[in-house]
Amino acid sequence: MSNGGIAITQDPIQTWIPIKLMRLVYRPLQTDVAWEVPFTRNSLDAIQRKFKVEPIQGIYGYSKWAIPISIFNPKLAGHYAQRWHMRDVRYATELNTIRSCLQASFMLRKE
């Protein structure tokens, strides 16, 4: 990417311990294993060193907790999913606050 270039990404993040463990089990069965490479702590640190990170939006931070609730009470899960998603929209907006999210969208500018 040339200086001044912009990249917009939507990527999985693998910095939350439970998702790391789930991926260890799921990875051998994954059909897109050759191209799906989740960001790790090292990846996020490298991004911050090499790019000016502009808007960031973490996804499935708090709202991921609605998934297990949905097994027992889908209506309650829907209520919490909306509330927690809005919390993610407000607060999961920096590299240090997206680490428990399952995905993130970045706008990166090459300086």
C-alpha positions as CSV (number, residue, x, y, z in Angstrom):
1,M,0.0,0.0,0.0
2,S,1.4,3.4,-0.9
3,N,1.6,6.3,1.5
4,G,-1.8,7.9,2.0
5,G,-3.5,4.7,0.9
6,I,-6.6,3.6,2.9
7,A,-7.7,0.0,3.7
8,I,-11.0,-0.9,5.2
9,T,-11.2,-4.3,6.8
10,Q,-13.6,-6.6,8.6
11,D,-11.7,-9.3,10.4
12,P,-12.0,-11.9,13.1
13,I,-10.1,-11.3,16.3
14,Q,-8.5,-14.1,18.3
15,T,-7.4,-12.3,21.5
16,W,-10.2,-13.5,23.9
17,I,-9.1,-16.8,25.6
18,P,-12.4,-18.7,25.1
19,I,-12.4,-18.0,21.4
20,K,-8.8,-19.2,21.1
21,L,-9.9,-22.5,22.7
22,M,-12.9,-22.8,20.5
23,R,-10.8,-22.2,17.4
24,L,-8.3,-24.9,18.5
25,V,-11.2,-27.4,18.4
26,Y,-12.9,-26.0,15.3
27,R,-9.9,-25.2,13.1
28,P,-9.3,-28.7,11.8
29,L,-12.9,-28.8,10.5
30,Q,-12.8,-25.3,9.0
31,T,-13.2,-25.2,5.2
32,D,-11.7,-21.7,4.9
33,V,-8.6,-22.4,7.0
34,A,-6.2,-21.4,4.2
35,W,-7.4,-17.7,4.0
36,E,-9.1,-17.0,7.4
37,V,-6.4,-15.8,9.7
38,P,-7.8,-14.1,12.8
39,F,-5.9,-11.1,14.3
40,T,-3.9,-11.9,17.4
41,R,-2.4,-9.5,19.9
42,N,0.7,-9.4,17.8
43,S,-1.2,-8.6,14.7
44,L,-3.1,-5.7,16.4
45,D,0.2,-4.3,17.7
46,A,1.8,-4.5,14.2
47,I,-1.2,-2.7,12.7
48,Q,-0.8,0.1,15.2
49,R,2.9,0.4,14.4
50,K,2.5,0.4,10.6
51,F,-0.7,2.3,10.0
52,K,-2.6,5.3,11.4
53,V,-5.7,3.5,12.7
54,E,-8.7,5.7,12.1
55,P,-12.2,4.5,12.9
56,I,-12.3,1.1,14.6
57,Q,-15.5,-0.8,15.5
58,G,-15.5,-3.9,17.5
59,I,-18.3,-6.4,17.0
60,Y,-19.6,-9.1,19.3
61,G,-17.9,-7.8,22.4
62,Y,-20.7,-7.8,25.0
63,S,-23.3,-8.8,22.5
64,K,-21.7,-12.3,22.1
65,W,-23.1,-13.2,25.5
66,A,-26.6,-13.2,24.0
67,I,-25.7,-16.4,22.0
68,P,-25.7,-18.8,25.0
69,I,-28.7,-17.0,26.5
70,S,-30.6,-17.7,23.3
71,I,-30.5,-21.4,23.9
72,F,-32.7,-21.0,27.0
73,N,-34.7,-17.9,26.3
74,P,-34.6,-16.5,22.7
75,K,-36.7,-13.4,23.6
76,L,-34.5,-12.4,26.5
77,A,-31.5,-13.0,24.3
78,G,-32.9,-10.7,21.7
79,H,-33.4,-8.0,24.3
80,Y,-29.9,-8.2,25.7
81,A,-28.3,-8.6,22.2
82,Q,-29.7,-5.2,21.2
83,R,-28.7,-3.5,24.4
84,W,-25.2,-5.1,24.4
85,H,-24.7,-4.4,20.7
86,M,-25.4,-0.7,21.3
87,R,-22.8,-0.8,24.1
88,D,-20.3,-2.3,21.7
89,V,-21.0,0.4,19.2
90,R,-20.3,3.1,21.8
91,Y,-17.3,1.6,23.5
92,A,-15.5,-0.9,21.3
93,T,-13.8,1.8,19.2
94,E,-10.1,1.6,20.1
95,L,-7.5,-1.2,19.9
96,N,-7.4,-1.6,23.6
97,T,-11.2,-2.0,23.9
98,I,-11.8,-4.4,21.0
99,R,-9.7,-7.3,22.4
100,S,-12.7,-9.1,23.8
101,C,-14.6,-8.7,20.6
102,L,-14.9,-11.5,18.1
103,Q,-14.6,-9.3,15.0
104,A,-13.6,-5.7,14.2
105,S,-13.8,-3.3,11.3
106,F,-10.8,-1.0,10.8
107,M,-10.0,1.9,8.6
108,L,-6.2,2.0,8.2
109,R,-4.2,4.8,6.6
110,K,-0.6,4.3,5.4
111,E,1.5,7.2,6.4
